[in-house]
Amino acid sequence: MTLLSVRDLTTTFAGPSGPLTAVDRVSFDLARGETLGLVGESGCGKSTLGKTILRLVEPSGGSVHFDGQDITRLSARALKPVRARLQMVFQDPFASLNPRHTVGTILATPLKVHGIAGDPRAAVRAMLDAVGLPPEAAARYPHEFSGGQRQRIGIARALILRPDLVICDEPVSALDLSIQAQILNLLVAMKSALDLSFLFISHDLSVVRYSTDRVLVMYLGQIVEVAATGDLWRAPAHPYTRVLMAAVPDPARRRQAAPIVGELPSPTDLPLGCRFHTRCPHATDLCRRVVPPLRALNAGQVACHHAEAIAAFPVV
């Protein structure tokens, strides 16, 4: 059953050099109970897409249907009950927590704002326990915790309203590797315990491989490949996906990360044809002239003129 349906979603900002389209006609569905990954380089529009879905950034076009309801045009008052079911875990676990409030206040505030009945102190204690923090943490301030503990607080704040969908915006990128594993395990456990759905945004493909069911690959504001996680690793069909995979180091094989060749084009001066052709080792004249549509391939989708041939290449 589809929980989130995004159609032709577009987000444009006014810039000194002209309009900048950070999200360009993005469409996808997320099923109830699914963890959907969203990957791409920094600056490709991943975080803007997540914030636009939540209406933290207003869309310039397109629609977002959540549980069958179009939420893109709701007033602030009409959107309030929907917000309780849509929550976000932010990238920076320190900047996203109010340093002047205790953890207890931070976690109890959403309950107060949404008028949730019951004892808020009991709810806070229960949620702290669920994310692996002691009850006395409620009386302390964010700066008294480590980065991993602060991210647990951010997760607790997102989950205390028992949402249906949580958008995780690079939730482990600011943490040490050992702490990253703990936070990922916590998210997986909470998904099972609370019957959650996730949109998991990350630039790290190894993180996405561990924690998702399907993956969207994003480049310069557009989705260029969609596939089940296992299928994507077995036979990636877009050259950008392969470049991202090569950029992940493999300590077990003592393989260094291969740098992505070329600079990311300016979003205010996009290349003609395929947006990736300026960095693509497989680019032809067709790629430079014609925009490839996002089309079905096997069980997924890909926006590449030469996808069939590229998918047949062995994965390095």
N, C-alpha and C positions, 0 to 999 in steps of 0.2 A: 504494500500500500504506500502510495506517494505521500510523504509528509511535507516536503518543500519542492516547489516547482518554480524555477527561474526561467523567464523567457525574454530574450533580447534586452537584457539589463545593460544599461549604459550610464556611465558616470563621467561627466565632463567638468573640468575646472577652467576658470579664466586664468591665463598666465600672461606674463609680460611679452612673450613671443607669439601669443595667440592662444586659442583654446587647446587644452590638453585633455584628451580622452583616455582616462586611466582604465576604464572598463568599457569594452566595445562589443555590444550586442551578444552578451554571454547568455547561454541557455543550458540548463541541466536540471535533472531531477535527483532528489535524495529520498530514499525509501525509509519508512519508519524502522528504527532499529539498526540502520546502516551507519558505518563510519566511512565517510567520503573524504579522500585526501585531495588537497589542492597544492600543487607544487610549481615552482618557477623561481627564477632569479629575483634578487631584490630589485624593486622598481617595476616589476611586471604587472602590478595591480592586484595582487592577492589580498592584501589587507584592506584595500579600498573596496574590493568586492564583498568581503565579509562584513564591513561596516555599512555598506549600502544595503545589503540584505536586511540588516537590523534597523535600518533608517537612522543610524548614527551619522551617516552621510546621505543626503537626499539624492535619489536617482534622477538622471536627466531624461531617461526613457526606459521603456520596457515594463515588466511587471514581476512581482514576487507573490506567489500564492503559498500561504502557509496553512496546512490542514484544510485546503479547499477555499480559503478566504484570501482575496486580494488585499494585501496590506500596504501596497505602495501609495495608495491615495487616502488612507485613513487619517482622520484628524488625530491630534495628540491624545485627546480624551478617549477616542475609540481604540487607539493603539495600545493604551495602557494595559488592559487585561492580556493582550497578546504578548507584551514584553515579558510578562512573568513566565511565559512558556518558551521564550527565546532568550538565551543568555550567552555571555561571551567570557572567555578566559583570555586575558591580554598577554602580550609578549613580555613586558617588563613588570615583574612582580613587585617592584618597589614603587615605580611611578603610578601604578594603577590603584594603589592603596592610599587612603588619606592618612598622612603622618600624624594628624592631630587627633585622630580617633583611635580608641582601643579596638582590638580585634572583635571583642564582643559587640561593640557599637557597629562596626563595619558589617558584621554578619546579621545583626538584628534589624538594621535599617531597611533592607529589602522587604522583610516581613511587615514592618510598619507601613511602608509606602504602599504596599499592595493589600493591606488590611487583612493579613492572614491571622486567623483566630488561633488561640492557644498561648502557652507560656513561651515567650521568645527565648528566655534563658535556657529552658530545657531543649529547645530546638537548636540553639547555638552549641550547647554541650554535645548534643547528639551528632551534629555535623562535624565538629572538631574531632570527635572520636572516629568518625567515618573516614576522615582524611589523615588520621594518624597523629593528631596533636592532642596534648593533655588539656583538661578542662581549665587549668589555671592560665592557659594562653589567652583566654578571653579578656583578662585584665591587663594584658601587655600591649605595647605599641609595635607597629610594623618594623621599626628600625631595630628592635630587639631580637629579630629573627634572622636566620640565614636566608640566602636566596631560595633554596629549595623549600624551606618552611613558609616563606612568603608566597610562593606559588601555590602551596597547599591551601593557604588562606584564600587566595584568589579563586581557586577551584571550589572551595567551600562556599564562598559568596555566590558563585554562579549556580551552585547546586541546591542551595538552601530553599529555593522556591520550587524545587522538584520540576524543572523544565522538561520539555519534550526534546528540544534541540539545543545543543551547545556548540558555539563556534569557537574553536581554539586557534588563536592567532599566534603562531610560533611559540607555543607554551613552554618549550624546553630550550630554546636557542640561547637564552641568557644564562644557562646553568652548566655546571661541570658535567662531564660525561657520566660519571657514576650517579649523580643526582638525576640526570635525564632519565635513566632507566627506571628509577624509583617513581618519578612522576608519570611516566608512560604506563607503568604497571598499575598505578593508582587510577588513572583514567580508564584503563581497561576494566579494572575491578568495579569502578563506579558505574560504568556503562551497563554491566551485567546486573548489578544490584538495583539500579534505578530505572532500567529499561530505557536508556537514553539513545539518542541519535547524535552523531558528531559530524561537523564539517571541520576537518583538521588541516590547517594551513601551515605549510612548512617549506623551506628551501632545501631541507635535508632529506634526500630520498631514502636513506637508510631508516630514518624515523618513520616515514610514511609507509615503507615496506612492512615494518613491524606492526603497525597499529591500524591499518585501513583495509576495507573490503574492495573499494574501487578508487581510482585515481583520475583526477583531472590535471592535465599539464597545461600551464598558462604561459603565453609569451606575448609581451607588449599589449596586454589588455584583452587578448583573445584566447579561447580554448583551442589548443592544437591537437590534443589527443585525449581520448577517454577510453579506459580499459579496466577490467578487473585487475587487482594488484598482481596476482600471480602471472596473468597473461602479459602484463606490461613488462615484467622482468624477463619472461621467456622470449618474447619477440616484440620489442618496441618498434613501432612503425614510423614514428616521426624522427627525423635526424636530431631535432632539439632534445627529445627525450633521451636519445643515445648519448648526446653530449653531456647532459646532466648526470647520467649514470657514470660516465667516464670521469666526472669530476668528484666522485665519491671515493676516498681512499679505502684500500682494502688491507688492513694490517695483517690479516691471516695469510695473504699471499704476498705480503711486503710490496704491494703495488701503491705507488704514489698517485695522488689525484692528478688527472690531466686537466690543465687549465682550459677554460672555454676561450676559443680563439675569437679575436675581434671584440670591438666595443658594442655595447647595447645601443642601437640607434635612438636618437632623440624622439620622445613621444610626440613632440610638436612638429617633427619633420620625418614622418614615417616613410619607409621605402615603398616603391610601387610593387605590385605583384605580391608574392609571398613575403611577409615581414622578416622571415628568417634567412632569406636568400643571401644577404650580405655576409653571413657567417657560416653558411651551409656548404659542406664539402661536396654535396650532390647537386648543387644548384645548376639549372640549365636556363636557356633563354626563355622557356615557358614559365619558369619560376619567377623570372624578372618582370614578366609582362602580365601574368594572369594570377589573380588571387585564388588560391585553392579553397574550395568549400569544405566544411566539416562533413565528412561522408562516412557511411558505414563501412567497416572493414572487419571481417571475422565477427567477433562478438562485441567489438568496440566501435570507436569512431576516430577518424584521423583527418587532419587538414594538410595533405601533402600530395602533390601530383605523382610522386614516385614511391608511394607508401608500400605497395606490394613488393617491389624489388628490395626496398630497404628492410622490410620485415624479414625477408629471407636471408639477410646477412647474419652470420653468427655474432652473438653478443660478446664483446670483449670484456 
